Amino acid sequence: MTDSVTMLRRNLLHALRYPGMTISGLAMPILMLLLFVFVFGGALGAGLSGGAYVDYVTPGIILMAATSGSMATAVGVCVDMTEGIINRFRTMAISRASVLTGHVVGGVIQTMISIVLLIGVALLTGFRPTAGVLGWLVALGLLALLTFGLTWMAAALGLVTKTAESASNAALPLQFLPFLGSAIVPPESMPAGVRWFAEYQPFTPIIETLRGLLMGTPVGTTGLVAVAWCLGLALIGYVWARARFNRA
């Protein structure tokens, strides 16, 4: 536990001293929100049956903030593995598991800060959620669980890639998959093949659950599907990352 806290402090200090990736992770979701609300919102919102487009797109952009945050963890793990610091850690009397734990917990903290900042900007642009305290707590809990799973997946990607550039590129599919879901437009507006993919890919039930929790609409069984996907991502990412780290 003490070693994990030390590694967490190391990663948070690294994020502060080398803020390029941190600022990018904070700014990108906000720029996407502003782009889709003020540039594309008029055209895309015209196809909705009712409600403001900012209320529809904000839950999708919030999910994208969680996927974007995973890139920093993938790059950080890859840099540690390729620049020799891991070999130095192995000569020290510290827990091997603390290295990945520090990266993952640090990544979750940074991503959740990014999400809170994004929600603040969304409120300024006209986002008007109707959720009560319980709805917000459940939504933030789901986002924390999703971020935890995505960060473990990103740690595994950082372990299997050889350079920081390839680690950054390996995480791109996670960032763009929400576009092929219900993040920006309803799946009903898509061609048949794309619509089928959008309806059954992992991020769509998570987006719909967030949308329901924040906007006060029924969630139904979609919430259970969303939690199952988050737990599945976390389990796969954890097992994959630990296996690759032990073999490295």
Secondary structure, DSSP 8 states (H G I E B T S, - for coil): -HHHHHHHHHHHHHHHHSTHHHHHHHHHHHHHHHHHHHTSHHHHHTTSSSS-HHHHHHHHHHHHHHHHHHHHHHHHHHHHHHSSHHHHHHTSSS-THHHHHHHHHHHHHHHHHHHHHHHHHHHHTT------HHHHHHHHHHHHHHHHHHHHHHHHHHHH-SSHHHHHHHTHHHHHGGGGTTSSS-GGGS-HHHHHHHHHSTHHHHHHHHHHHHHT---TTHHHHHHHHHHHHHHHHHHHHHHHHHH-
